[in-house]
Amino acid sequence: AESYLGEGKAYKAYEVLQRAQHPVNRYKLALTCLKLKKLQEAEKALLGSSSVYVLTDLDTNRQWQGVPNGAAGLFLLGQVREFMQRQKDAIKCYQEAVKRDPTLWCAFERLCNLTKDS
């Protein structure tokens, strides 16, 4: 899957990762889904297939724990939600990502862009 992604063949990587369960592979699946504009699948991959929080707000630490790859996973979830026109949810994801890794400047930048008009 990583080779396919490196070659720009996201559709092939998607075929390989479609049933991924391991957190590392779920993160890669979410990246792949984002490239393919499969936003709901990307969100589901990051939150876990058994998550009841896929379409709801994430407010507690327990709910955030299932997102693979720590702050980077939360940043990716924020991107997915931003593309889905769910800015409030994206802001929460970016805030949590910055809270976990204050040096994650891309999350800080997205957070600033989304909150500057508020």
C-alpha positions in Angstrom: 0.0 0.0 0.0 2.8 2.4 0.8 4.5 1.7 -2.5 1.2 2.4 -4.3 0.8 5.7 -2.4 4.3 6.6 -3.3 3.6 6.0 -7.0 0.4 8.1 -6.8 -1.8 5.1 -7.2 -4.2 5.8 -4.4 -6.9 3.5 -5.9 -4.5 0.5 -5.7 -3.6 1.4 -2.1 -7.3 1.6 -1.2 -7.8 -1.9 -2.5 -5.0 -3.2 -0.3 -6.0 -1.3 2.9 -9.8 -1.5 2.6 -10.2 -4.0 5.5 -7.4 -2.6 7.6 -7.8 -3.0 11.4 -4.3 -2.1 12.7 -4.0 1.5 13.7 -1.1 2.2 11.4 -3.0 0.8 8.5 -6.2 2.6 9.4 -4.3 5.9 9.3 -2.9 5.0 5.9 -6.4 4.0 4.8 -7.7 7.4 5.9 -5.0 9.2 4.0 -5.9 7.1 0.9 -9.6 7.8 1.3 -8.9 11.5 1.6 -6.9 11.5 -1.7 -9.9 9.6 -3.3 -12.4 12.0 -1.8 -14.0 9.2 0.2 -14.5 11.4 3.2 -17.0 9.3 5.2 -14.7 6.3 4.8 -11.7 8.3 5.9 -13.6 9.5 9.0 -14.7 5.9 9.8 -11.1 4.6 9.3 -9.8 7.1 11.8 -12.5 6.6 14.4 -12.6 2.8 14.0 -15.3 0.7 12.4 -17.1 0.0 15.6 -17.1 3.6 16.8 -20.5 5.0 17.6 -18.9 8.5 17.4 -18.4 8.5 13.6 -21.1 11.1 13.0 -21.2 12.9 16.3 -19.0 15.4 18.1 -15.9 14.1 19.9 -15.7 15.7 23.3 -14.0 13.3 25.7 -10.5 11.9 26.0 -11.9 8.4 25.8 -13.4 9.2 22.4 -10.1 10.7 21.1 -8.0 7.7 22.1 -9.2 5.5 19.2 -7.8 7.9 16.6 -4.5 6.4 15.3 -1.2 8.2 15.0 -1.8 10.7 17.8 -1.8 14.4 16.9 -1.2 13.6 13.2 -4.3 11.4 13.2 -6.4 14.2 14.8 -5.1 16.7 12.3 -6.1 14.3 9.5 -9.5 13.9 11.0 -9.8 17.7 11.2 -9.0 17.9 7.5 -11.6 15.3 6.6 -14.2 17.1 8.6 -13.2 20.5 7.1 -13.7 19.0 3.6 -17.1 17.7 4.8 -18.1 21.3 5.6 -18.1 20.5 9.4 -16.0 23.4 10.5 -16.9 23.2 14.2 -15.9 19.5 14.3 -12.7 20.3 12.4 -11.9 23.0 14.9 -12.2 20.6 17.8 -9.9 18.1 16.1 -7.3 20.8 15.4 -7.5 22.0 19.0 -6.9 18.6 20.3 -4.1 18.0 17.9 -2.3 21.2 19.0 -3.0 20.3 22.6 -1.2 16.9 22.1 1.6 18.3 20.0 2.1 22.1 20.3 4.7 21.9 17.5 2.2 20.6 14.9 2.1 23.9 13.0 -0.1 22.7 10.2 -2.9 22.1 12.8 -2.3 25.5 14.4 -2.4 27.2 11.0 -5.7 25.5 10.1 -7.1 26.4 13.5 -6.2 30.0 13.0 -7.7 30.1 9.5 -11.0 28.6 10.7 -11.4 30.8 13.8 -10.2 34.1 12.4 -13.7 35.0 11.2 -15.4 34.0 14.4 
